[in-house]
Amino acid sequence: MVTDTRAASGDRRSGLTAGRLRPLNSPRPLDVETDANGVPAGLYLSGHLCAVESVLEKWRIDDEWWREQPVSRVYWRLFLENGCAVDVYRDVVCGRWYKQAYTG
């Protein structure tokens, strides 16, 4: 989370009020095609299917198991046919896929 420290009369381009928190690089829902083993085979980016060339890394995070909504995710770092590497995850709790951006 990032705190907006601009004065109330300052820059309002972002539509934030001074002192409010906003999420930084929030994950975005993503449509993913998988193979028979559940491995991502293609991602729909900007409405077009982009094939996965290779899986660079895979890891799982299970956290906050004591809460009403625990965090359980399987992350994949993928190399795509367009030459880009992306990080995606599948929320194990709800079954939905997301693209995770770590930079702007």
Protein Blocks (a to p, Z undefined) as FASTA:
>chain_A
ZZdfbdfklcfklopaehiacdehiacdddddddfkopafbdceehiacddfbdfbdcdd
dehklbmbdcdddddddddfkopacdddddfknopacdddfbZZ
